[in-house]
Amino acid sequence: MPDSQVAFPKLLSSQIAFDIARVILDGFDKHYRLFRHASQEARTHFEQMTWKEAQAGARDRIAFYEHRVKECVQSLEDEYEEEELTDSVWREVKLHYIGLLMDHRQPELAETFFNSVCCKILHRTYFHNDFIFVRSAVSTEYIEPAEATPVYRVYYPQADGMRLTLRRLVNNYQLACEFYDLDRDIAFIEERLQALLIARATEANYQIQVLSSLFFRNKGAYIVGKVINGNREHPFVIPILHNRKGDLVLDAVLTDVNIITMLFSFTRAYFMVDMEVPSAYVQFIRSMLPNKPRNEIYTILGLQKQGKALFYRDFLHHLRHSSDRFEIAPGIRGLVMVVFALPSFPYVFKAIKDSFPAPKETTPKQVKEKYLLVKYHDRVGRMADTLEYSNVAFPRSRFSEELLAELKSVAPSIVEEDGEQIIIRHLYIERRMTPLNIWLTEAEQAGDEAAIEHGVREYGNAIKDLVVANIFPGDMLYKNFGVTRQGRVVFYDYDEIEYISDCNFRDIPPARNEEDEMASEPW
């Protein structure tokens, strides 16, 4: 036997290290078992139309991860003394953990869980060394599920005909509900798919692939798949809804990539999907939407911690391969947040100020609660999801002097200079959008009446959609709304957001005279 194979077990000599690795992996396995159970319950809620329970289940699932991390940290702190956990022990913990992940079906998620636990125990100076998974150590390529159900099913319409194939495809999901008129719905879908194939000059020698688990969100279930012919792939999504009588209907077949992209948007609530091998689901969706970053796909599948981890790796990679500087974001400066951006990077960074001038009557703690409210609420395509981070290190050389002075002036409690780094203790990161006020100004300067009308209509639609979701935006100035790449108007300033059911709306009394109408204060 080669010496290298004999030396490896001698290197890993700490029983404490192995036990810690086992405790952390057991903590993750418990988390993912509960995560999958919540996703499986979403199917039952859909079948029984228990919508309140479905909403509660979706909210509860978001908190699962932090609960399990705290449990794991508490277990380790109760079991081991601090002096036992030396640097050499922690190095071995990681190596043992890698060994335990060799046949695991969610290794990338387990690595992120390991990092979360370690970062609760270790000082931040350890965050970028060999104690944690700065890069993934275990490949997620070609992981096969242990269960009988494959990741996706394949159908061949040329054998049975498109209509019979579609019927079998739908029935294989075995929903415990009756369809109102499945033949009618399948005929419509067949017509649409055939038209798509003919329009793109595709020969009738093809296959259909669909993910084995349905995607659940709110009151809908979704079949996610693609039609493949040679090197051509045509993604599609089929929403399944209940009609007023409670019967199922295939509501549509979505084939436009832009519309499917919006379905998986950062402005939507997370899907509930039962996935034994989540990386395979992400890879399948990525094949449908190649421009959608992997971190956003993990996030929309409810694996937001993995989304955060991948985003941060992408961010560090971008920093290493760019040279521009962070600057204060364009637009009207807010009273609550300092917003800055890297021009070459499509995200903005938001730090809460230590105090707020009048007329703001809120606190940093309350602002955090508002952002958490949005995280747990249905965002209905009109509120941007945010990534929340602690102790984020930036290269000091990449900050403009104006930005650094602004941060030190208005948020000194969360900004720290540490050698060549700037540490921001609490930070929100979200997709960069064009502020609506800037969009409208540029459209007016260009004389683009259609763009102006589109922006104002979308602004009204955004408010209407938020109201339907029981959300009152509070501060409805144009500057608090952004325009996405698809031209959709989205709200992103949450410090005054409220549930409509908690608001008291009153009629404004008629003005006594013209001076009342023009006064800056209410009469």
NORFEN-V645384 format. One record per pair of residues at least 24 apart in sequence whose ideal C-beta (glycine too) atoms are under 6 Angstrom apart, sorted by the first residue. I is the first residue (numbers start at 1). GAP is how many residues later the second one is. D is the distance in Angstrom with one decimal. If there is no record, write none. Layout:
i={I:I}
gap={GAP:GAP}
d={D:D}
//
This chain:
i={12:12:14:14:16:17:17:17:17:18:20:21:21:21:23:24:24:24:25:27:27:28:28:31:31:32:34:35:36:39:39:39:40:42:42:46:46:47:47:49:59:62:65:69:69:72:73:73:90:98:101:105:105:105:107:108:108:109:111:112:112:112:124:140:143:145:145:147:149:151:151:152:152:152:153:153:154:154:155:156:162:163:166:173:177:178:179:180:180:180:185:189:192:196:196:202:202:211:213:213:215:215:216:217:217:226:235:235:258:261:264:266:266:266:267:267:267:267:268:268:269:269:270:270:271:273:308:311:318:325:325:326:326:326:327:327:328:331:331:332:335:336:336:338:338:338:338:340:346:347:347:348:349:349:350:351:351:351:353:353:354:354:362:367:370:370:370:371:374:378:380:380:382:382:382:382:382:383:384:384:384:386:386:387:388:389:390:391:391:392:392:393:393:394:396:396:433:433:433:434:435:435:436:436:436:437:437:439:458:459:462:470:470:470:472:472:472}
gap={80:83:75:78:73:72:75:76:79:78:73:72:75:76:52:48:90:93:75:41:45:82:85:33:37:74:30:29:238:233:234:235:234:174:230:170:175:129:130:193:317:314:240:47:48:45:44:47:41:39:37:38:171:172:31:28:32:197:25:193:194:197:267:139:134:131:132:129:63:126:129:57:59:60:57:59:53:55:53:51:28:27:24:41:71:69:69:63:67:69:65:64:61:38:59:27:30:73:60:61:56:58:56:52:54:62:25:53:228:28:36:30:119:165:112:114:117:223:111:113:109:110:30:32:30:28:79:76:27:73:75:72:73:77:73:76:75:104:107:147:25:31:159:68:69:72:73:63:86:82:85:84:78:80:78:60:73:76:57:58:57:59:133:128:124:125:127:123:120:91:85:89:80:83:84:108:109:108:46:106:108:42:44:42:40:38:36:32:34:32:35:28:30:28:24:26:49:50:51:49:44:47:42:45:47:41:42:44:31:30:27:29:30:31:26:28:31}
d={5.4:5.9:5.4:4.8:5.7:5.0:3.5:4.6:5.6:4.8:4.9:5.1:3.9:4.2:5.9:5.9:5.5:5.4:5.3:5.5:3.5:4.7:4.0:6.0:3.8:5.7:5.6:5.8:5.7:4.7:5.7:4.4:5.1:4.0:3.6:5.5:5.3:4.7:5.4:5.9:4.8:5.9:5.2:4.8:5.8:5.0:5.8:4.6:4.8:5.1:4.7:5.7:5.7:5.2:3.9:5.7:5.3:5.4:5.9:5.6:5.3:4.5:4.8:3.6:5.0:4.5:5.2:5.6:5.1:5.9:4.2:5.1:5.1:5.9:5.7:5.8:5.5:5.3:4.5:5.4:4.9:5.3:6.0:5.8:4.9:5.5:4.6:5.6:3.8:5.4:3.7:4.7:4.9:5.9:5.4:4.8:5.8:5.9:5.2:4.7:4.6:5.2:4.3:5.7:5.2:5.6:5.8:3.6:6.0:5.7:5.0:6.0:4.6:5.6:5.3:4.8:5.8:5.3:5.9:5.7:4.6:5.8:6.0:4.1:5.6:5.7:5.2:6.0:5.6:5.2:5.1:5.6:5.2:5.7:5.1:5.8:5.4:4.4:6.0:4.7:5.0:6.0:4.6:5.9:5.9:6.0:5.9:5.3:5.1:5.4:5.5:4.9:5.9:5.5:4.3:5.2:5.8:5.7:4.4:5.2:5.5:5.2:5.8:4.9:4.4:5.7:5.2:5.5:5.4:5.5:5.0:4.5:4.7:4.7:5.4:5.8:5.8:5.3:4.9:5.4:4.5:4.6:4.6:4.5:5.7:4.9:5.9:6.0:5.8:5.0:5.1:4.7:5.5:4.6:5.3:5.1:2.9:5.8:5.5:4.7:5.4:5.8:4.4:4.2:5.9:3.9:4.7:4.7:3.7:5.2:4.6:5.4:5.0:5.9:4.8:4.8:5.3}
//
